[in-house]
Amino acid sequence: MKKSFYSWLQQFKSDESSLGDFARDAKSDKDFPRQSSSYKHIHDYLESKKACAEVLDNFNEFYEQYKVMNESKISELAPTLLADARSIIQNARSNAVRSVDFCRVQMYWKLGKRIFEEEQHRQARADYGTFLIKNLAEKLEAEFGSGFGKRQLERARQFFLTYPIASTLRTQLSWSQYKLLIAISDSDKRTYYELESVNNAWTGRDGMI
């Protein structure tokens, strides 16, 4: 069933953006056509409320995003992506062969790789990555907890892009250390701290502050 524009809009109500502002304004307006998916119906309603040009321009932009999401079903996660993500998490949790910390590192690397692969598969839309991570995080966080929220999945994607070769990951480093390393944009500086962390057995933020 096609999601109404209002229903689609409300997933952004917590965002600090013009889209989030529009979502909150629509929610506070009791007369907003909440069941409608019609551009003309909603546009006519906004004009009847004497909405300013900026509001109408924003609506045009947001409706285009809504239309693309509905037409291409971007808002619906690919079943294989969710299944693969669940499998990666569950396998990592049950794997007792290596240390807990490195299992966690491998888990986030695999999640980042899978997210990046899905983005490439749907690369026709430049903004697909934003919706992909947001929607996947909602599913995983509800099932597995706060360690799989939007920010963590963004870090996982960045982690894979920074360390695209799995064999280069160091078993001595934890996920907390890798989060600090990927925040360093200078590759030479990042390599230096990576080696120092291993050679000096640093833990957490030791030596990286």
C-alpha positions as CSV (number, residue, x, y, z in Angstrom):
1,M,0.0,0.0,0.0
2,K,1.3,3.4,-1.0
3,K,2.4,5.5,2.0
4,S,0.8,8.9,2.3
5,F,3.0,12.0,2.0
6,Y,2.4,12.8,5.6
7,S,3.3,9.4,6.8
8,W,6.5,9.4,4.8
9,L,7.3,12.9,6.1
10,Q,7.0,12.0,9.8
11,Q,10.1,9.7,9.7
12,F,12.1,13.0,9.5
13,K,10.3,14.9,12.3
14,S,13.4,14.6,14.6
15,D,15.9,15.9,12.0
16,E,17.4,19.3,12.4
17,S,16.8,20.3,8.8
18,S,14.2,22.1,6.7
19,L,12.7,18.7,6.0
20,G,12.4,18.1,9.8
21,D,10.9,21.6,10.2
22,F,8.3,20.8,7.5
23,A,7.4,17.5,9.2
24,R,6.9,19.1,12.6
25,D,4.8,21.9,11.1
26,A,2.6,19.4,9.3
27,K,2.2,17.4,12.5
28,S,1.1,20.5,14.5
29,D,-1.4,21.3,11.7
30,K,-4.6,19.3,12.5
31,D,-6.1,20.1,9.1
32,F,-3.1,18.9,7.1
33,P,-4.3,16.2,4.5
34,R,-2.6,13.3,6.3
35,Q,-4.0,10.5,4.2
36,S,-3.3,12.1,0.8
37,S,-0.5,11.2,-1.6
38,S,-1.7,13.6,-4.2
39,Y,0.7,16.5,-5.1
40,K,-2.2,18.7,-6.3
41,H,-4.3,18.0,-3.2
42,I,-1.5,18.9,-0.8
43,H,-0.3,21.9,-2.8
44,D,-3.8,23.3,-3.1
45,Y,-4.2,22.9,0.7
46,L,-0.9,24.8,1.4
47,E,-2.0,27.6,-1.0
48,S,-5.4,27.8,0.8
49,K,-3.4,28.3,4.0
50,K,-1.6,31.1,2.2
51,A,1.8,29.4,2.6
52,C,4.7,31.6,1.6
53,A,6.8,30.9,-1.5
54,E,9.6,29.3,0.5
55,V,7.2,26.8,2.1
56,L,5.8,25.9,-1.4
57,D,9.3,25.5,-2.8
58,N,10.3,23.3,0.1
59,F,7.1,21.2,-0.5
60,N,8.0,20.8,-4.2
61,E,11.5,19.5,-3.2
62,F,10.2,17.2,-0.5
63,Y,7.4,15.8,-2.7
64,E,10.0,14.9,-5.4
65,Q,12.0,12.9,-2.7
66,Y,8.7,11.2,-1.6
67,K,7.8,10.4,-5.2
68,V,11.2,8.8,-5.9
69,M,11.0,6.8,-2.7
70,N,7.6,5.4,-3.6
71,E,8.3,4.8,-7.3
72,S,11.6,3.0,-6.7
73,K,10.6,1.5,-3.4
74,I,13.8,2.9,-1.8
75,S,11.9,3.2,1.5
76,E,11.6,-0.6,1.6
77,L,14.7,-2.4,2.5
78,A,15.8,-5.1,0.2
79,P,15.0,-8.4,2.0
80,T,18.5,-9.8,1.3
81,L,20.1,-6.7,2.8
82,L,18.2,-7.1,6.1
83,A,18.8,-10.8,6.2
84,D,22.5,-10.4,5.5
85,A,22.9,-7.8,8.1
86,R,21.1,-10.0,10.7
87,S,23.3,-12.9,9.7
88,I,26.5,-10.9,10.1
89,I,25.4,-9.7,13.6
90,Q,24.3,-13.1,14.8
91,N,27.4,-14.9,13.5
92,A,29.7,-12.4,15.1
93,R,27.8,-12.7,18.4
94,S,28.1,-16.5,18.5
95,N,31.7,-16.6,17.3
96,A,33.9,-17.5,20.3
97,V,37.1,-18.4,18.4
98,R,38.6,-14.9,18.5
99,S,38.5,-12.1,21.1
100,V,35.2,-10.4,21.6
101,D,36.7,-7.0,20.6
102,F,38.1,-8.2,17.3
103,C,34.8,-10.1,16.5
104,R,33.1,-6.7,17.0
105,V,35.6,-5.0,14.6
106,Q,35.0,-7.7,12.0
107,M,31.2,-7.3,12.5
108,Y,31.2,-3.6,11.8
109,W,33.6,-4.0,8.9
110,K,31.3,-6.5,7.3
111,L,28.2,-4.4,7.9
112,G,30.0,-1.4,6.4
113,K,30.9,-3.5,3.3
114,R,27.4,-4.8,2.9
115,I,25.9,-1.3,3.2
116,F,28.4,0.1,0.6
117,E,27.6,-2.8,-1.8
118,E,23.9,-2.1,-1.5
119,E,24.5,1.6,-2.2
120,Q,26.5,0.7,-5.3
121,H,23.7,-1.6,-6.5
122,R,21.3,1.4,-6.2
123,Q,23.7,4.1,-7.3
124,A,21.2,5.8,-9.6
125,R,20.1,7.9,-6.7
126,A,22.8,9.9,-5.0
127,D,20.7,10.4,-1.8
128,Y,19.9,6.7,-1.5
129,G,22.6,6.1,1.1
130,T,21.0,8.5,3.6
131,F,17.6,6.7,3.4
132,L,19.3,3.2,3.3
133,I,21.2,3.7,6.6
134,K,18.3,5.5,8.3
135,N,15.9,2.7,7.5
136,L,18.3,-0.1,8.2
137,A,19.2,1.4,11.6
138,E,15.6,1.6,12.6
139,K,15.2,-2.1,12.0
140,L,18.5,-3.3,13.5
141,E,18.3,-1.0,16.5
142,A,14.8,-2.3,17.4
143,E,16.1,-5.9,17.2
144,F,19.7,-5.7,18.4
145,G,20.0,-2.5,20.5
146,S,21.7,0.9,20.4
147,G,25.0,-0.4,19.0
148,F,23.3,-0.4,15.5
149,G,21.8,3.1,15.3
150,K,22.2,5.4,12.4
151,R,25.5,6.9,13.6
152,Q,27.1,3.5,14.2
153,L,26.1,2.3,10.7
154,E,27.6,5.5,9.2
155,R,30.8,4.7,11.1
156,A,30.7,1.1,9.9
157,R,30.4,2.3,6.3
158,Q,33.3,4.8,6.8
159,F,35.3,2.0,8.4
160,F,35.0,-0.2,5.4
161,L,35.9,2.7,3.0
162,T,39.0,3.5,5.2
163,Y,40.1,-0.1,5.5
164,P,38.7,-1.8,2.4
165,I,41.0,-4.9,2.8
166,A,39.9,-7.1,5.6
167,S,43.3,-8.7,6.0
168,T,44.8,-5.4,7.0
169,L,42.6,-5.1,10.2
170,R,44.7,-5.6,13.3
171,T,43.6,-8.1,15.9
172,Q,45.2,-6.0,18.6
173,L,42.8,-3.1,18.1
174,S,39.3,-2.7,19.4
175,W,36.3,-1.1,17.7
176,S,36.7,1.9,20.1
177,Q,40.2,2.4,18.8
178,Y,39.2,2.0,15.2
179,K,36.4,4.6,15.7
180,L,39.1,7.1,16.7
181,L,41.4,6.1,13.8
182,I,38.7,6.6,11.1
183,A,38.0,10.1,12.5
184,I,41.6,11.0,11.5
185,S,41.4,12.3,7.9
186,D,45.2,12.4,7.3
187,S,46.2,8.9,6.2
188,D,49.8,9.3,7.3
189,K,48.8,10.4,10.8
190,R,46.2,7.7,11.0
191,T,48.8,5.0,10.1
192,Y,51.2,6.4,12.7
193,Y,48.6,6.2,15.5
194,E,47.6,2.8,14.3
195,L,51.2,1.4,14.6
196,E,51.8,3.2,17.9
197,S,48.6,1.7,19.3
198,V,49.8,-1.8,18.4
199,N,53.4,-1.4,19.3
200,N,52.7,0.3,22.7
201,A,49.6,-1.8,23.5
202,W,47.5,1.3,23.8
203,T,43.9,0.9,24.8
204,G,41.0,3.3,24.2
205,R,42.1,6.9,23.7
206,D,45.6,6.3,25.1
207,G,48.1,8.4,23.0
208,M,45.4,9.5,20.5
209,I,44.0,12.4,22.4
